[in-house]
Amino acid sequence: MPPVEDPKHRPKVPFDEIEPGAAIGPFEYELSDELVARHLSATEQERYPDPQLAPVSILAADGVQLADRFFDISQSVHAGQRIEVLRVPRIGERLRVTGRAREKFVKRGRRYVVTDTETEGEGGDPVARGTTTGVLVYAEGEPAGDGDRPRPPPEEPPAILERLGPLGRTMTLEKMRLYEAPDELSIHTDDDFARAAGLPAAIATGTQFLAYISDLLYRTYGMGAVAGTELDVRIRLPVFAGDRVEASADLVSRREGRLEHRVRSRVERGDAIVGRAWIPAR
């Protein structure tokens, strides 16, 4: 398959040159009302009771946005995300994102890069910390599998204390395009571009349907549990326009001032997201 040209003419990710600890960025962006409105519409979330607060789900994309500023990731897919929300950002605030490469590895013929990020407010105060795992080129290697290293033997399922959800959403190409920057051309916005990269059609960015889990937790626990939330998930299946996505969470423990959940987002083909979430018990 011939290489797909990057619409933004950025350099390829220098996989062979990446060293653990290498700095990436920084970049800054404004949480404008237009950006927040696009995010809310694309993820079907409502504004918080204080309309000047931005949804924390928008912070989960900071690692992807950091890479997008400097490298060609138009054929890349999101394989995993960890995000710790330290405070709720405000609309109009200017955020600064810095990153460092944690590791790189090859699995089933695919090249993965893991990056740690920190997001700060205008005064330098911490807003969020994250770890993003990405596949550099979707068409490389085997079509199945997620971004994990070889998995340990399965744990015995914990007892479920409470079931949350499901919260259902239907993905559309219009929402996928709304989630990305205006006029973005990538595997997330254009069917022809996605087919040239080896996909049957455009796929949603992983953080778009990860937002459904954030929304479910907010709807369950309210604003008191937004700051301090942690999510750690693997993205296992692509989500296409027309897919019905159902986010759910199982509360499995209450200890050390935190509520631990097993979370997932399912499509008809199986689990699109699996992972864990921790909510501060207040």
Secondary structure, DSSP 8 states (H G I E B T S, - for coil): ------TT------GGG--TT-EEEEEEEE--HHHHHHHHHHHT----SSTTB--GGGGGGHHHHHHHHHS--TT-EEEEEEEEE-S--BTT-EEEEEEEEEEEEEETTEEEEEEEEEEE-TTS-EEEEEEEEEES-TTSS-SS--S-SS----------SEEEEEEEEE--HHHHHHHS-TT--STTT-HHHHHHTT-SS-B--HHHHHHHHHHHHHHHH-GGGTTT-EEEEEE-S--BTT-EEEEEEEEEEEETTEEEEEEEEEETTEEEEEEEEEEE--
